[in-house]
C-alpha cells in the first residue's frame, strides 16, 4: 500500500491566480477579502482548463494594472512610516480647542483655563509617551498620586477631562482612544442646601452688595458668575403677571424665559435705578461686576467671620450652594405650600436638562419621584401634609 504523503502543502499567496477543478475555471482572491473572482480573457470569457495558467496570470496582471496595483512579484516601495503622535501633542490640540471655544462663547473661560492647568500636569507625568503606549492604568495611577485630589468628585472631573482629550483626538486625528473603558468614581449628587436660619445669618453678616447678590441667587437658582453676574436691563421684561428674565443657558445654550418672585423683582427695580443699560445689575461695592474670584473671596471671608470653616456642613457653603438650595426648595414646595414642582419644570427654570436635574436633585429631593414609590407599596398620602414648610428668611 502506497504511503500517503503527509507533507503540508504550501498555501498559495493571496491575490495570485488559482485553478478550481470542480468548475474547470481560473479565479483570484482580491487582497483583504475572502471571496473569489473569475478571471476572464480580453473578450470577457472565463478562462478554463488547467493548461491555461499563463492566460490566467496575464488576465490577473491586466486587473492589477487597472486597479493601480503592482504586478505579483514586483518590488514595491515601502510605505513611509506613519507619524505616531505623543500624548503632549494630543493634549496641546485639546487645549487649543478649548481656548477657541472659550473665545467664541461656547465654553466658560475658567473651565478652559482649568483644562490647561490639568493637562500641563498630565503632560509632566506622561507627555513624552506615544499615544499607542498609553495605558488606562497610567492615568488612574497619576490621578491617585496627586495629594490634593482626595475628593471622588474631583477625580471624576479630571478623568472625564482626560477622556474628552482622546475623544477629541479620535474625531480630529482618527486615532483610536486608549481611554475607552476607563473607570471613573460614581457620580455623587450635590446635596448641601442652605437652611433658612443660616440664610438669615448670612444676610445679617454680609455687606449690602453681596447680600443682594446672594438673595437673588437663592431665589432664582441662576449660575452665579456666568448668568446672574451678567444680567443687564436688556434681559429684564415686565409683563402683566410680573417680571420675567430672558436668559441663555451657559450649559445647554438654549434661550429660556423665566418668571421671578416678587421680592426679587422689587430688588431688581431698585438696582436698575443706579445701573446703566449696558452694565450688569448686580455689582460689588466698588461698582464692578461680580467675578468668580471676587465672589469666592467674599464667601470665604464671610465663613471665617461666622466661624463656619470647621462646621460641617456649613464649611461646604459657597455661592453655588445657593443654586442647590433653590432646587431643594422648588422640589420640596418651599414657596408653594409644600407642593414640589416636577423635574422638567425645575430643569427649565435652572437651564439644565431633565436628566441633569434628576441626577443631581430628583432622586433625593423630588416629590414627583418619591410619591409613586410610596404609592407602589400602598402608602400613598398627601404630599402637602408630609412636607413641612420651613420658616422663610427675611431679606434685610
URCOR-V819941 format. One record per residue. N is the residue number from 1. RES is the residue in one letter. SS is DSSP state (hx for helix, st for strand, lp for the rest). BURIAL is # if it has 24 or more other ideal C-beta (glycine too) atoms within 12 Angstrom, else .. Layout:
[[N RES SS BURIAL] [N RES SS BURIAL]]
//
This chain:
[[1 X lp .] [2 X lp .] [3 X lp .] [4 X lp .] [5 X lp .] [6 X lp .] [7 X lp .] [8 X lp .] [9 X lp .] [10 X lp .] [11 X lp .] [12 X lp .] [13 X lp .] [14 X lp .] [15 X lp #] [16 X lp #] [17 X st #] [18 X st #] [19 X st #] [20 X st .] [21 X lp .] [22 X lp .] [23 X lp .] [24 X lp .] [25 X st #] [26 X st #] [27 X st #] [28 X st #] [29 X lp #] [30 X lp .] [31 X lp .] [32 X lp .] [33 X lp .] [34 X lp .] [35 X lp .] [36 X lp .] [37 X st #] [38 X st #] [39 X lp #] [40 X st #] [41 X lp .] [42 X lp .] [43 X lp .] [44 X lp .] [45 X lp .] [46 X st .] [47 X lp #] [48 X st #] [49 X lp .] [50 X hx .] [51 X hx .] [52 X hx .] [53 X hx .] [54 X hx .] [55 X hx #] [56 X hx #] [57 X hx #] [58 X hx .] [59 X hx #] [60 X hx #] [61 X hx #] [62 X hx .] [63 X hx #] [64 X hx #] [65 X hx .] [66 X hx .] [67 X lp .] [68 X lp .] [69 X lp .] [70 X lp .] [71 X lp .] [72 X lp #] [73 X lp .] [74 X lp .] [75 X lp .] [76 X lp .] [77 X lp .] [78 X lp .] [79 X lp .] [80 X lp .] [81 X lp .] [82 X lp .] [83 X lp .] [84 X lp .] [85 X lp #] [86 X st .] [87 X hx #] [88 X hx #] [89 X hx #] [90 X hx #] [91 X hx #] [92 X hx #] [93 X hx #] [94 X hx #] [95 X hx #] [96 X hx .] [97 X hx #] [98 X hx #] [99 X hx .] [100 X hx .] [101 X hx .] [102 X hx .] [103 X hx .] [104 X lp .] [105 X lp .] [106 X lp .] [107 X lp #] [108 X lp #] [109 X hx #] [110 X hx .] [111 X hx #] [112 X hx #] [113 X hx .] [114 X hx .] [115 X hx #] [116 X hx #] [117 X hx .] [118 X hx #] [119 X hx #] [120 X hx .] [121 X hx #] [122 X hx #] [123 X hx #] [124 X hx .] [125 X hx #] [126 X hx #] [127 X lp #] [128 X lp .] [129 X lp #] [130 X st .] [131 X hx #] [132 X hx .] [133 X hx .] [134 X lp #] [135 X lp .] [136 X hx .] [137 X hx .] [138 X hx .] [139 X hx #] [140 X hx #] [141 X hx .] [142 X hx #] [143 X hx #] [144 X hx .] [145 X hx .] [146 X lp .] [147 X lp .] [148 X lp .] [149 X lp .] [150 X lp .] [151 X lp .] [152 X hx .] [153 X hx .] [154 X hx .] [155 X hx #] [156 X hx .] [157 X hx .] [158 X hx #] [159 X hx #] [160 X hx #] [161 X hx #] [162 X hx #] [163 X hx #] [164 X hx #] [165 X hx #] [166 X hx #] [167 X hx #] [168 X hx #] [169 X hx #] [170 X hx .] [171 X hx .] [172 X hx .] [173 X lp .] [174 X lp .] [175 X lp #] [176 X lp .] [177 X lp #] [178 X lp #] [179 X lp #] [180 X lp .] [181 X lp .] [182 X lp #] [183 X lp .] [184 X lp #] [185 X lp .] [186 X lp .] [187 X lp .] [188 X lp .] [189 X lp .] [190 X lp #] [191 X lp .] [192 X lp #] [193 X lp #] [194 X lp #] [195 X lp .] [196 X hx #] [197 X hx .] [198 X hx #] [199 X hx #] [200 X hx #] [201 X hx #] [202 X hx #] [203 X hx #] [204 X hx .] [205 X hx #] [206 X lp #] [207 X lp .] [208 X hx .] [209 X hx #] [210 X hx #] [211 X hx #] [212 X hx #] [213 X hx #] [214 X hx #] [215 X hx #] [216 X hx #] [217 X hx #] [218 X hx #] [219 X hx #] [220 X hx #] [221 X lp #] [222 X lp #] [223 X lp #] [224 X lp #] [225 X lp #] [226 X lp #] [227 X lp #] [228 X hx #] [229 X hx #] [230 X hx #] [231 X lp #] [232 X lp #] [233 X hx #] [234 X hx .] [235 X hx #] [236 X st #] [237 X st .] [238 X st .] [239 X st .] [240 X lp .] [241 X lp .] [242 X st .] [243 X st #] [244 X st .] [245 X st #] [246 X st #] [247 X st #] [248 X st #] [249 X lp #] [250 X lp #] [251 X lp #] [252 X lp .] [253 X lp .] [254 X lp .] [255 X st .] [256 X st #] [257 X st .] [258 X st #] [259 X st #] [260 X lp #] [261 X lp #] [262 X hx .] [263 X hx #] [264 X hx #] [265 X hx #] [266 X hx .] [267 X hx #] [268 X hx #] [269 X hx .] [270 X hx .] [271 X hx #] [272 X hx #] [273 X lp .] [274 X lp .] [275 X lp #] [276 X lp .] [277 X lp .] [278 X lp .] [279 X lp .] [280 X lp #] [281 X lp #] [282 X lp #] [283 X st #] [284 X lp #] [285 X lp .] [286 X lp .] [287 X lp .] [288 X lp .] [289 X st #] [290 X lp #] [291 X lp #] [292 X hx #] [293 X hx .] [294 X hx #] [295 X hx #] [296 X hx .] [297 X hx .] [298 X hx #] [299 X hx #] [300 X hx .] [301 X hx .] [302 X hx #] [303 X hx #] [304 X hx .] [305 X hx .] [306 X hx .] [307 X lp .] [308 X lp #] [309 X lp .] [310 X lp .] [311 X lp .] [312 X lp .] [313 X lp .] [314 X hx #] [315 X hx .] [316 X hx #] [317 X lp #] [318 X lp #] [319 X hx #] [320 X hx #] [321 X hx #] [322 X hx #] [323 X hx #] [324 X hx #] [325 X hx #] [326 X hx #] [327 X hx #] [328 X hx #] [329 X hx #] [330 X hx #] [331 X hx #] [332 X hx #] [333 X lp #] [334 X lp #] [335 X lp #] [336 X lp .] [337 X lp .] [338 X lp .] [339 X lp .] [340 X lp #] [341 X lp #] [342 X lp #] [343 X hx #] [344 X hx .] [345 X hx #] [346 X hx #] [347 X hx #] [348 X hx #] [349 X hx #] [350 X hx #] [351 X lp #] [352 X lp #] [353 X lp .] [354 X hx #] [355 X hx .] [356 X hx #] [357 X hx #] [358 X hx #] [359 X hx .] [360 X hx #] [361 X hx #] [362 X hx #] [363 X hx .] [364 X hx #] [365 X hx #] [366 X lp #] [367 X hx #] [368 X hx #] [369 X hx #] [370 X hx #] [371 X hx #] [372 X hx .] [373 X hx .] [374 X hx .] [375 X hx .] [376 X hx .] [377 X lp .] [378 X lp .] [379 X lp .] [380 X lp .] [381 X lp .] [382 X lp .] [383 X hx #] [384 X hx .] [385 X hx .] [386 X hx .] [387 X lp #] [388 X lp .] [389 X lp .] [390 X lp .] [391 X lp .] [392 X lp .] [393 X lp #] [394 X lp .] [395 X lp #] [396 X lp .]]
//
